[in-house]
Amino acid sequence: MSMTALDCAWQHHFIETNNIRLHCVTQGEGELVILLHGFPEFWYSWRHQIPALARHFKVVVPDLRGYNDSDKPLSGYDLDTLSADIRGLIENLGYVRAHIVGHDWGGLIAWHLAQKFPDVLNRLAILNAPHPYRFWQELTGNLDHLRRSWYVLAFQIPGLPEWLIQQNLKDFVNNVFRGQAVRKGAFSAEDAQVYQAALAKPGVLAAAINYYRSSLSPQNWLHHWGRSPDPVTVPTLILWSEEDAFLNRKLTEGMERLISAPFNLKFISHCGHWMQQEVPHTVNRELLNFFRSPVLTGRKKSF
C-alpha cells in the first residue's frame, strides 16, 4: 500500500506541549492510546497499528521532539523533558490518562513516564525497550550488551556521527532497517525512501543523536548513580523479539523488581528489533487483547 493510500485514513495535527509543537497523526475515537516511536524512526513506524487500534480507541502518534515535522529545539532530550512532552500531550488532547505504547527510545520514554507521572497512564506496553535502569546496568557490566550498543558510545562524538550518516543516508537507512530485520520483506523500497526523507529534514539527525548524548551526559550518570528506581505501578505488557540484533535478552531479567503491578513478558520468535513492522498482526493482537482485557492479575512470563 502506498504512502498516499495510507495517509488518507488518518489526520495530521500539530499539538502544543511543554513549550514545543509536536506533529501527530490521529485516528479513531474513545480511550486514548499514544504510540511512541524509536530511533531513527517517526510516526510512520506505527503505520500498521494505527488503523487496527483506531477501531476501538483514539490513536495519537507523535513525531517525538526533534523528529520529522515536530519542533527541533537545541535542548530537552533528557528523559524528564521527553516524558513531560508526552504528559502535556495527553492533557492538551483533553484527556486525563492514556494507554502508552513505546518501542526502542519511545519505550525508554514510556518506562520513565510510568515512573514519573503514573497518574496519567492507564496501561503500559513496551516493545523491545529496556527499562532505563536495566539499560545503564548492562551497559556498564555486560560485554555483549556493550558490543551490541557500540553506536551509543560512537554517538557521543560531537558533530561527526550526523555528518557521516548524512553523507551515506540511503545506505544507513537500508542497513539499519532492512539489514537488521529478520523478516526483510517488512521493508519495501518505498518504506526506505520515506524514512530517508524524514531523516534528511534539517536538524533531525542532530536531534535524534542528542537523545544518546543526553543519556550518557555526566549529569545523567550522577543523577542515577546508586539510586533504585521507583517501581512501575500500572499494568504492563512487555513484548520482546528473540532475535533483536541491538538489545540483549538479558535486559528483560529482573522485571519483578521494577514493576509492582501485574505484568506479562512475552518473547516473540522469528522477529528482529523492528517488531511492530516485522510482525504487525502479532503486535496488533497482543495490544488489543491487553488494552481490552479485564484487569490483569499476577505476574507471568511467556516464552
N, C-alpha and C positions, 0 to 999 in steps of 0.2 A: 504494500500500500504506500502510495506516495505521501510526501510531507504535506502537500496541498490537501489530499483527501483526509488525512488525519486531522489537519488543522481546523477543518470546518466543524468538527464535533465538539469543540470547546471554545472558551473565550479567553482573551488575553486582557489583563488588567495591570495597572501599576498601583501598588498599595504602600502608603507611608507607614513606616515603623522605625522607632529608635533613631530618628533623625536621618533616615535614608529612604529611598524608594526601591522596593523590590518588584521586579516583573514577575507576575504569577499567571499560570494557566489554571482555569477553573472549569468545573463541570459538575452537574448534579445538585441535589437538594437533600437536606437532612442534617444528621450529625456531621460534624466537621472532621475530615481526615486530611492531614498535611503530610506530604511526601517530600523528604529531604534528600537531595542527590549528593554524590561524592565528587572526587577529583578523577579526571578532569572533565566532568560532565556538565549538564544543565537540565532543565525540566524535561528535555526530550528523553532522558534515560527511563522515565516512567510512562512512556507512550502506551505501553501495553496494559498498564494498571489503571490509568485514568478512566477509560470507558467502563471497565469491569466494575470498579469500585463505585463509579458515579451512578450505577443503577440503584444503589442503596444509600449513598452518602453524598454530602457536598465535598468534593475533592478539590484541594488547592495545592498547587505545585509551584513553589517559588524557585526562581534562579537565586541561589544563595548570594549573599554580599560578595560583590566583585565579579560575578559570573554573568556571561551573556549580556542581557539587557538591563540587569539590575545596576544600581549605583556602585561605583568603584572607588571608595574613599581610600586614603593612604593608610589608614589605621583601622582597628576594630576587628582583627582576625583572630582574636583570642576566644576561647570557648565561652567566657562570661558574656562578651558582647554579642557573639553569634547566637547564643541562647536567648538573650534579650531581644534580638531581632525577631525570633520566632514567637516569643511571648507577646510582643507588641503586635505581631501579625494576627494572632488569634483574637486579641482584644479589638483591633481595628476592623476585623471582619464581623464583629458583633457577637462573638462567642465568648463563653467563659472557659470552656475546655475543648480539647481536641484529641482525637486519636493521632498519635505521631508515629510515622514510619521513617526510618533513616537507614541509608546504605552508605558504607565507606565513611567519608568525612561527615556526611549527613547523619550517620549513625553515632559518631562521637558527639555531635551536637545534640542529638536526641537523648543519649545517655546523660549528658550534662544538664540538659533541660529538665529531665526527670528528677535529677538530684536537687537542682537549684530552685525550680519552680514546680514542685509536684502537683500543686493545686490546679494547674492548667492542663493536666493530662488526664484523659480517660484511660487509655491503654497505650502501651509502648510496644512497637515491633521493630526489631533490629535485624538487618540483613548484612552479613559479612562486615561487621564493625565491632572491634574490641571495645570493651569498657575502657575509658581513658586510663584508669588506674592500672589495669592489666597491661595495656599497651606500653606504658612507661616502665612497668616492672620487667617485662620481657625484653624491651629494648636495651636495658642495662644488664640483663643477666642471661639472655638466651641467644646463643650464637646463630642458630637457624633463623630466628626472628630478625636478628641484626642483618644477616645475609639477605633475607627477603626484602628488608626495608632500607637497603643501601641508599636508595634515592632520597629518603628523608634526610640523611646526612648531606648528600650532594646538593640538595636544595638550599642548604644554609649559605652557600657561596653567593655573595651579593651580585645580582645582575646577570651572571653568567648562565645559569640554567634557562631562564626565559629567553635569552638571546639564542642559545643553541637550539631550543625547541622551535622557536620562530623560524630559524633558518631551515629546519627539517620537519616542518609541521605535518606534512602529508604522511611521511614515514612514521613520525611519532604517533599520530592517531591510529594508523594501521597496526603498529606494533603493540600499542597499549590495549586496544580493544580486541580486534580480531586475533592478533598474535598471542594474547594471554587468555583467550577464551578456550574452553574445552569444546563447546559447540560453535564452531566457526561460522556456521550458517546464520547465527543470530545477528551478524553484522554484514549488511549489504554495502555495496559501493556507495549508494546514496546515503546510508547512515554515516559512513566515514566523511562524506562531503559536508553533511550537516554539522557534525562535531568539529570538523576543521574550520568551518565558517564561524562557529561560535567562539572558538579559541583564538581566532585571528582578530577579533574585535579589540580595539585599543584598550590597554590596561588589564585585560583579562588574565593573561599568563602571570603577570607580576602579582596580581591579587590572589590568584589560585595558589601560587607558591608561597605567598605570605602566610597562608594557613600553616604551612610546615615551619616556617621561620618563627612564627609566634609560638608554636607549640614547644619548640626547643629553646626558647629565649631563657636567659638566666633568671628573669623574674618568675617565669612559669615553673622552672625547676625548684626555685626556693619556696614558692607558694605550696607546692605539692610534696616537698621532701618530708618524709616521715609522717605524713598525715594519712589517716584512714578515711576513706570516702564515706559520705552519708549513704546509707542503703537506699536503693530504689524501692518505692512504696506503692507502685501501681502494677497491675497485672502485666506481664511481659512475655513476649514471644521472641525467640532468637532463632533465626534461620541461618545456617552456616554451610557453605559449599565445601564438600570434601576435597575438592581439587583446586582450592584457591592458591594461585601462584604467589600472591603477595602476603597473605596472612596465615600464620601457623595455627593449626587446630588447637594447640596448647593454650591459645588465648581464650578459649571457652571454658577453661577449668576455673573452679572456684566461684562460679556464679551464685551458689547458695550463700556465700558470704557477702555478696554485693547486692543481692535482691532479697528484700524481706517479704515481698508479696509473692503470690503464686506465679510461677513461670514455667515455660516449656522451651526446651532447647532441642531443635531438630536439625539433623545433618542431611543435606541434600546431595545425592550421588550424581555422578556424571555431569558435573557442573563446575564452572570456574567462578572467578570473582564477580563477574557481571551477572549475578543471579537473576535479577528481575527481567533481564533481556535475554538470557540464555534459556531459562525455563519459566517463561511468563505465566503459563497456565498453572503450574505448581504454586508459584508465588501468589497468584490471584486467589486460588482456592484456599491457601493457608491464611491469607489476610482476611478474607471474607468469613471464614469459619471462626477465626479469632475474634474479630470485631462484633460478630453477630451472635456469638455463643453466650450462654449464661456465665455468671461469674466463675472464674477458674477456682479450683481447689487443689491444694497440694503443690508439689514441685516434681517435675519429671524431666527425663531426658529421652529423646527418641533417636535411635540410631538406624 
